[in-house]
C-alpha cells in the first residue's frame, strides 16, 4: 500500500510562520519521542505502533484500544499525518447523473482530511482520534468524518462546515492533537523531568556520602555512633563529617541530610557498608588486573582477633609487567578451625571467589606452625600435593621472637625516667660517662613490637641499660602498693630480676638477638632478596658457632661485671646447682658451671642452629642457592649456567625438555649480552635486574631467562606482609568495635590498605 501514497507530517490548518530549521528541530524531537514511547508500548502490550492500519476505512475505533495506550496510538497516527494517497480517484454518479469524485486539491486546502481507498470516502484524522462519541452528532457532520466517511463530492461546503468555529468539535479535537504532540506538556515528559532532577540530587547525596566514607577510611576512623538521632551529641564520625561538609559546601545544602527525602538520605549504616564494599571490590579488581595471568606465591598467617575469632590473612606476591616485585593484601578469612584441611578449604574458597588457581602458585610462605608446615598433614604439604611447583620457604624471622613485654602505667614511666635521669647525672659527675650533644637523651624502656621482631633486641638493650632504675621503681611500687596482690607481684619481680640466672639469660638473649639482628631487619624489608637472605643466614650460623666455641669466657666476664655493678650475687661455678623453688634432694647433681655453660649457653645456641638447619632443608637450600646465581652484582660474578638449568628443573610444569634445551642456549647469549652492557653494570639485586630487563625489552629477547627471574622473585622468605595486615586488623577491630562482622572488617581492611602493605 506504501507505493500508493506519501507520508506527511501533521500540518496546522492555519499554520504559523516558522523557519525550516525550527521545523526540522521539532520534527527530530518528535521522532525521538515517538520511537521511545513506541518501544515502551510494544514491550508492554505487544502492539506494533509502526504497523497500524493507515486506511481510515480499515481502522478500528480508538476506544477499542486499551486505555493506557490510546495516547500512544494517537501520537503514532499524528506523527504519520493524515492518510492522503495520490491515486486515480473513482467517479461516483450523483442524483443528477453527474459523475463526481474526490478532488486531490482538497489535501492542500483541508490539511486534516484523509481519503479511504477501501470506502471511497473522506475522513477527519483529528475527529477520529479525539472527538467524543457522545458528542452532538449534528455538529460538524456528525459521525460522517470519523465513522462512515464523507462522500458528497459536489458539496465542498460540507468540508468547511465540518471545521466550524473556534469552539467546534473539530477545532477542539485539533487542539488536543497539538497538545499531545507538545512533549513539554505531556505527563510522561513532566515525570521524566522530575525523574532527571531526582537523579541529579541523588548523585549529589551519593557523592557526599562517598567522600565522607573515603576520608574516614584513609584516617582509619570508626563510622557509627551510639545514637545517630538529630539531637544526639554522639552521632558518629560519618554523620558528623557529612554535616560539616554540608556546612562548608552550600551547593549541597539543599539536597543533603534534612533536605533529602526521608527514604533517600543515603546515610544508613547499610549504605555505608555498600560504599565500603564497592571500594573493596574495585580495589580487588585492580589487584587482579595487575596480577593478570602471572605466576604468584601466597603468604598466609592465622591469628585471633579481639573477639577471639581465628582469622587467616592472605597476601599474594608476584612480578608485575614492569618487573617490580609486588605484595598485595587479598583478604582476611574467618576460619572456624585451624586444622590444615580447614585452612586449605578457606584458601580454595578465596581463590575461587577471585578466579585464581592453585595451579598458578609457585611459592608458599608461612610462620612455621605445625598446622602450616607439617611434613605429612600441614597446609604446605596439602598444597604441594595439588601443585608440586608451589615450593615452601619457612619464614625464619618468626624464630627470632622473644616473649618479653614490659609495660607500665604513665605514672611509673615518669618515675622510671626520673630514676634513670638521676643516675645519668651521677655517672656524668663521677666521670663514668661522657656528656655532649646527642648523648644521654631522655629514654624509657623500648616497647617490643608484635610484628617487628628486631624490636625485641632493642628492648633487651634498653632493659640492661636501665636495670637499676627499674629496680628502684619496683621498690617504690612495693612500698606504695594499694593491694597485697600488687605488693606480692612487685616483690616477686624484685627477687627474680636481682638473681644471677635472670641476668645471665638476659645477656644471653641479648647477644643471640644481636647476632641475628641484621637478618631480622633484612627479613622485614619489602624489597628483600633471597640472595641476601641466604648470605645473612650463613653469617648468622658462623657467628653462632664462633660464640659457642670461643665466646664463653668473654660472655661470662660481661655478665659478672654487670652483676658486680648492680650488687647481684654471683654463684660459685664449682658449687652444685640448685634450681630456685625446688628441693636439693629431687634434682640431678650438677655444678653451676655445667648448668650455665652447657645447658643454657651451649644448649640455646645448638637449638638455634638446629632450627636454622631444619627450616632451610636440602631442597630449599639448593633452590635458593641456584636462584643466587641470577644475582647481577659485580658483573654477574655468581652466574652459573649449570645451577640455573637445575633451577629450571625444579619447575617441570613451566620448563619442558625442549624448553630446557632452548634455555641453555639463551643463557649463553644472555650472559655475554648483559656483561658487556653499561645498563646492567651497576645493578644490586635480582629485583633491579628484572626491572632493567623490562626497561631494555630484553625480557622479550630472553623470555625463558626472564621467567627464571620471576620465579626467583616471587618465592617468599618472610611473611612480614601478613604480619602488617594483622597490625592493621588490630587497629580497625578493637575493644570498642569488637562485634564487627567478618565481611565488614574485610571490606574496611581492603579499602583502607588498598591492597598495599
N, C-alpha and C positions, 0 to 999 in steps of 0.2 A: 504493500500500500504506500510505502515511502516514495515510490517513484512518481506518484500522482500529485504530491504536494510538497511544499517547503515549510519548515518550522519557522515561526516568528515569535519574537518576544512580545510581552504584553505592552500595548501602547495606549496611552490615555486618550479618551475620545476628544479631549481638548488639551493636548499635551503641552506642558510649559516649555519655554525655550531653555535649552541647556546645551552645553558643549558636548562634542563627541567623546572627549576624554572622560568627562563625568559619567556619560552613559556607559562607557567601557568599564570604568571602575565599579559602577553599580552592578553591571552585568557579572563582573568577576566575583563580587561578593555574593551575589545571588547564586551563582553556580556552585561556589564553595559550600554555602549554607545548604543548598539543595542536596548536594552529594552527602554531606554529613548526616542530615536528617533522614535521607533515603536509606542509608546504610543502617541506621538505628532501627527504622521501621521494619525493614526487610529481615533484620536479625530477630526481632521480637515476634512478628506476626507472619513471617514468610510471605509478604506482599511485595511483588516486584513493581516498584514505582516507575521504573524506566520502561515498563511494557504495559502500561494502562491502555485501555481501548481509546483510540483517538477519534473515531467517527461518533458524533453525538447520538446517532441513532442506535449505536451498539453499547453505549454506556449504561451502567446500572445507576440507580439513584444514589446520591451521596449519602443519604440516610441509611443505606443498606451496608455501608462500611462500619466497622467498629468505631465507637465514639472517640477512642483515644488515638485514632489515626486519620480521622476525617480531615483535620487541618493539613496533615502531610499530603494527603491525596489532593486537596485543593491547591496547595502550593505547587505540587508537581504539574497540575494542569495549567496553572497561571504561568509558570516558568516556560512551559512549552508553547503557550499562546493559543489563540483561537484556531480551530481546525479550518483552514481555508485552502482547499485543494484547487489547483489550476487545471481544470478539465473542460471537456466539451459538455456543457450542461444540457440535459434533455429538455425538450419542449413539452409543454402541457397545454391542452386545449382549455380555453376559458368558456364562460357562458355564451359569449358572442362568437363562438367558433374561431377565436383568435388564438394563435399559438403564442404562449408566453413561456419565459424561462428565467432562471436566476441570472442576475446581471453581475459580472465579475467586478465592475467598478464599485459595487457596494462595499467591497473589502476595505477600500480606502476611506470611504465616507463614514462607514459604521465599523470601527475597528473591533468592536465586541462581537460582531456577527460570525457565526460558524455555518458551514454547509455540510449536510449529511448526504453522502453518496448513497447510503443504504435507504434513506427515506425520501430523498429528493426534497429536502426541506431545510429551512434556516432555523438556527437556534442562537440563544444568547449564552455565552460562556459564564458570565457573572451571575446571571439569574439561576443557571443550572447549579452553580456551586454554592450560592448564598441565599437565594430567595426562599423564605419560609413557605412551606407547603400550605399552611393555614391562612396565608395572606389573601387579601381580596383578589380574587381571580379575574375580576373585570378590569383591574388596573394594569396597564401595560400589556394588554393582550392575554391576560390570564396565564394559562399553562402553555400557551402556544409556543413560546420561545424557550421552554425548559422541558416539555414533555412530548407533545405531539409534533411540534415544529410549525413554522410559518411557511405557507405555500402560495399565498395570494400575491403572485408576482407583479400584477398590474397595479397594486395599491402600495406604492412606496411609502405613502404617508403612514402606513401601519408601522413601519420601522421607526419613524420619527415619534409616533405616539408611544411606542414602547419605551423610548428613553425618558420622555416626560420631563417634569420639572425637577428642581434641585432635591426635593424630598421624595421623589418617586421610588418605587421598589427597585427599579433598575439602578438608579444612582446610589441608593443605599448599599445595594449588593456590590457595586463597583468600589465604593469607599472601603468596604470590608476587605475586598481583594487587595487594595493598595496597603491597607493596614497590615494585612497578613504578610505581604512581601516586605514590609518595613521591619527588618530584623531588630532594630533598636527598641521597638515597642513590643516585640514578641516575648512571651513569658519565658521561653527557653533561653532567649538572649539575656533577659534580666537575671535568670537563675545562673547562667554561665558567668555573667559579670560579677554577681555576688560570690560565686564559687572561686573566681580568679582572685578576688580581694581576700577571701578567706585563706586561699593557698599562700598568698603573699604574706599575710600576717602569721600564718603557721610557720613559714620559713624563718621569719624574724624571731619568733619564740624558740624555735628549734636551734637556731644559730646561737642565741644567747645561752641556752642550756648547754650546748656542746662546748662553748668557750669556757663556761664555768667548770664543767667536768674536766676539760683538758688542763686547766690551771691547777685544780685540786690533785689530779694525777701526777703532775710534774712536781708538786710540793710534797706528795705522799701524805696528804691530809685526809681525815675522815669526811664522809659525806653527810650522814644523817645526824639529827639532834634528838634529844629526848622528847621534845614537844615542838611540833612543827606548825602549830596554830599561829594565826596572825599576831596575837598579842603576847606570844611567848618570848622569853629572853634567851632561850636555848633552842633555836630553830635548826641549828646545824650549819656547817660551813657552806653547803651548797646553796641553801635559800638565802643566807646572809650575803654571800658573794653575788648572787643573782640580783638581790635588792640593791646592793651597792653599784652594780653595773647599770641598773636602771637609773639610779641617781646621777651617774656620770654621763650617761648617754640618753639625751632627751628624745632621740629619734625612735627609741623602742619603748618609751614610757607608755604610749597609748595602747600597746598590744600585749604587754608582758605583765605577769602577776595579776594584780587586782583588776586590770582592764581586759584580761583574757577571759574567754568563756570558761565557765566552771569545770566543764568536762574536757577542756583542751588547754590546760595550763602548762603541760609538759614539765611538771616539777615533781611528779610522783616518784617514789623510790623505784618502781618498776621501769619508769622511763630512764632514770639514771643508770640502772643496770643495762638497759638496752643500748644506751650510748656507749658505755664502757665495753660492752660485748662487741659492738661494732668496731671500736678501736682495736680490741684484741684480735678480732677476725682479720681486719685489714693488716695488722702487724704480722700475723701468722702467714697471710698470703704473700706479703713482701718477702718474708724469710724463705718460704717455699719456692718462690720465683727466683730468689737469689741462689738457692741451692740447685734448682734445676734437676738435671739427671746426674749430677756429680756424685762420686763416692763420698761417704761420710762416716764418721765414728760417733759413738754415743758415750756420753759421760753421765753416770747415774749415781745418786746418793739418796738415802732414805733417812728421815728423821721425824720426830714428833713435833707437832706444832703446839701452841699454847693451850689448845683444847684437848691435848693428848690424842690427837689423830695421827696415824702414820701417813706421812706424805713422801712421795717419791718425786724428786726433781730430775728433769731430763734436759740435757744440753746436747746439741749436735755440733760437731766440729767438721769443717770442710774447707776446701780451697775454692775461692770464687774465680770468676772469669778474668780477674786481674792478677791472679797468682798470690793473693793475700789469704792468710790463714784466718778463718772466721769461726768464732764460737757464738752460737745463738741459743738463747733460752727458749725451749719449746713448750714447757708447761709443767705444772705441778699436778700430780695424780694421787688421789687418795686411795690407799690400799688397805683392805681390811686385815690382811695377814702379810707378814714379811718373809714368807717362805719363797724359795726361788721360783717355784711354779706360779705363785701369785704375782710376783714381780714381772715375770716374763709375760703373763697374760695381760697385765696392765700396760706393759710396753707395747705389745702387739696391738692392743686396742687403740693406744695413742697413735701408733704408726698408721693403722687402718683409717683413723679419723682424718689424718692429714695426707693420706695417699702415699706413704713411704713404705719401703720394702726392706725387710731384714737382709734380703739378697744384695742390697747396695752397701751394707755395713762392711767396713774394713778396719774397725778397731773398737775396743771397749775399754772403758776406764772406770774403776770403782774404788771404794775406800778400803778394801781388804777384808770386810766382814765375811764370815763363813758362808752366809747365805748368798753372798755376791760371788766370791772367788773359789768356792768349794770345788775340789778336783773332780768329784763324782756327781754331785747334785746341785752345784751352785748355778747362779744365773749365767756366769761366764760359760760354763760347760753346756748349758741348755742352748745358748745362742750359737756356740761353735758347732753343736750337733746339726743345727739348721744351716749354718754358713761357716765353713772351715776357714775362710779368709778373714773372719772377724777376730783378729788377734787381740789378746788381752795383755795390757801392761799395768802392773799394780801401781796404785798411787802411793808411792813411797812416803810422801810427805806426811801422811797420817801417822806413821810410826814415830814421828818426831814430837808428837804432842805430849805434854806433861800436865797431869791433873793437879795444878796448883793455882788456886784462885784466891786472891786476897782482896777483900772488900770491907770497908769500914764506913761509918757514918761521917757526915761532913764535919761534925764537931771533933771527932777523933782524927780526921785527916788534918785539920788545922793544928791540933795538938801535936801530931806527928811532925808536921813541918816546923813547928816551934822547937821541938826537941832536937830535930836534926840541924836546924839553923844554929842553935846554941852550941852544939858540938863542933860544927864547922868553924865557928868563931874561936872556940878554944884551940882547935888544931892550927888555925892561922896564927894565933898569938904565940903558940909554942913552936912554930916553925915546922910542924909536921906536914903541912900542905902549903902550896903557893897561892897567892892571890893575884888577880889580874882580870882584864876584860874577858868576859865569856866564861870565867871559871866560877865554880861554886854557886851555880844558879839555884834558885828555889826549886825543890823537887819533891816528889811523893812516890809512893810505890806504884810502879808501872803496871797497868792492868793487862792481864793476858787475854788475847782475843780468842774467840771460839773458832774462827776460821782463818786466823793469821798465826800459823804455828811458830813462826820465828819470834813472835812477841813473847813466848814463854822464856826464851833466853834473856831478853831484856828484863823480864820480871825477876828472874833469879839474880841477875847482876844488881838490879835496884835493891832487892831484898838484902843481899850481902852488904852493900854499902850502908844501908840504913838499919842494920840489925840491932845495934844498941839503942837507937831511937824507938824502934818497935817494942823492945823490952821495956823501956821507960813508959810507953803508952799503956802497955798491958798491966804494968804495976798500978798506974793511975786508975785504970778500969777496974781492977780487982779491989782497990780501996774504996772506990765510989760506986760500986755496983748496987743497983736497986734491988736485985733479987739474988737469992742464993745460987740460982742456975747460972746467971751471968758471972758471978764470982767464981763458981766452980770451973766454968769454961776458961776464964782468964787464967786461973791458977794452973789448969792442965796445959794450956798453951805455953805458959812461962816455963813450966817444968820440962816440956818437950823441946822447946826452942833453945834451951840452955844446956842441952845434952850433946855429948860428943857425936853420937850417932846421927843426930839431926844435922849438925854442921858438916859431917862427913858426906852424907847423902846430898846435901845442898851443893857443896862444891863439886861433887862427882857429876851431878846432873848439869851443873853449870859448864863444866869442861866438855862433857859429851855434846851438849847442845851447841856449844861454841864451835866444836869441830864440824857439826852438821849445819851450822847457821847459814853458810853461803848456799848450800844445797837447798835448804828450806826456802830461802828467799828466791832462789832461781826458779823453784817449782811453783812459786806463787805468781810469777810474771806471766802475762798473757802471751808474750812472744817467745815462750820457752821453746828451745830447740833440743831435740833428742841427743845431738852430739854433745852439747854442753852438759846435759843431764848425766850421760854416761861418764863423762870426764869427772864430774863432781862426785859421782858415786865411787869411782875408782880412787879419787883423792881422799874421800871420807874413810874408805877401807884402809888405806895406807896410814892415815893419821891415827885411826883407832888401834891398828896393830902396833904402831910405834908407841902409843900411850900405854898399851898393855904390856909391852916387853920392857920398855925403858922409862916409863913415866911415874912409877910408884914413888920413888924417893922424893922427887920434886913435888908431887901432889900431896904426899903426907906432910912434907915440910910446910906447904901453903896452909893446909888445914890446921896444923899445930900452931902456926903463927897467929892465925885468926882466933883460935881458942885462947891463946895467951893474952891477946889484946882485950878480949871480952870476958875474961875471968871464967872460962869454961874448963872444967876438969878434963885432963887428957888421961885416959886409962893406960896402964902399963901393957904394952903389946905382948909381953910374955905371960901375963896372968890369964887364967881361964875366963872365957867369955860367958857372961850371964845375961840372958835376954831380959829386958825390963818387964816386970809383972809376972815372971814365971819362976818356979822353984828351981834351985840348982840341981835337985835330985832327978828332975824329969827332962833334963836337956842333955844333948850329946856333949861330951867333954872336948872342947877345942879352945885354942888360945885366941886372944883378941887379934893377934897378927893374922891368923888363918881366917878368921871371920871377916875382918875388914879388907884384907888384901885379896884373898882367894874368892870368898863367897860374894862379896859386894863389888870390889873393884874389878877383878878379872871376870867374874861371873856376868856382870852387867855388860861389859864390853863384848864378851863372847856371844851373849844373847843378841846384841845389836848386829854383830857381824853375821850371825846365823840368819837373822831376819833379812839382811841385805842379800844373802845368797839365795834364800827361798823366794824372795819377791822377784828377783831378776834371774829366772831359771835359764837353763841352757838354750831353749828355743828363743825366748825373749831376748837373751843376751846376744845370740847370733843375729837375730833380726835387727836389733838396734845397732850392732857393730857394722853390719852390712849397710845400713842406712847412713852411718857416719862417713862412708866412702863418697857420698854425694857432696860433702862439705866443700865450699869454694875457697876456703881460707888458704893463704899462701900459694895462690895459683894452683889450686886443686891438688895439693900435695897428698891428700888422703885418698885420691882416686884409685880404685882397684876394680878392674873390669870383672874379674872372676867373682868377687863378692857381690857386685851389682847383679850379675847374672844369677847368682844364688838368691839374692833378694827377690828377683822376679819369679823364681821358682816357688817362693812362699805363696804366690797368688796364682794358682793354676787356672782359676776362672777368668783371669784377665790376661794371662800370657800363655798362649798355646805353644806347641813345639815350633810352629812356623814363626810365631812372634819372637820367640827366644833367639832364633837364628837372625832375624832382622834386627833385634835389639843389639846383638853383638856387633854387627856392622855399624849401627847408628852410634854406639858408644865410642868406637874408634874415631869416627869422623867428628863426633861431638867434642871430645876432649881436646883434639887438636884445634878445633874452631874456637872454643872458649878460652883456651890458654893463651892464644895469640890475639885476643880481642881486648882492647882497653876498657870496654864497657864492663867486663867481668873481672877486672884486675883487683878491685878493692872491695869485693863483697865479703860479708862477715858470716853469713849463715845460709842454710838451705832456704829459709823464707825469703831472704833477699835474692837468692838465685832464681827462685820461681818467679818472682815479680819481674826480674830483669829478663827472664826468658819470654814472658808475655810482652814486655815493652819492645823487645827486639824481634818479636814474632818467631823466635826460634822454637817456641812450643809447637808450632805447626811444621817446622822443619824436622824436629826430633820428637815426634809425638810419643813414642814409647819411653824415651828418657824422661820426658815431662810427666808421664803417668807414674813413673817410679818416684819422682819428687813429690807428687800429690799424695801418694800412698804413704810416704815417709812423714809428710807434714800433718796428715790427719790422725796419725797414731798418737793417742794422748799418753802423757806420762804423769799427769796430775789432774785432780778433779777440783781445782780451785774455782772453776766456773760454777759448779753446782753449790759449792760452799757459799759463794757470794749470793746465789739465788736464795739459799736458806737465810742469809743475813737480811735480805730484803723482805722475806716472808715474815721474819720476826718483827719487822717494823710495821708492816701492813696489818698483820693479825696479832694483836697484843692482848693484854689482860682486859682492856676496855672494849675490845672488839673480838672477844673470843668465841662468839656464836656465828661468825662469818661462815657462810656456806662455801662448799668446795669450788663450785663454778664461779661464784662471785670473787673469791680470793684469786683464783687462777686468772680471771679476766683482768683484775686490777694489776696483778703481777706482770701480766703480758703487756698491758697498756702502759704501765709505769716504766718498766725496764725497756720497753720497745725491742725486746729480744736481745738487748745488749747486756753484757756482764762486766 
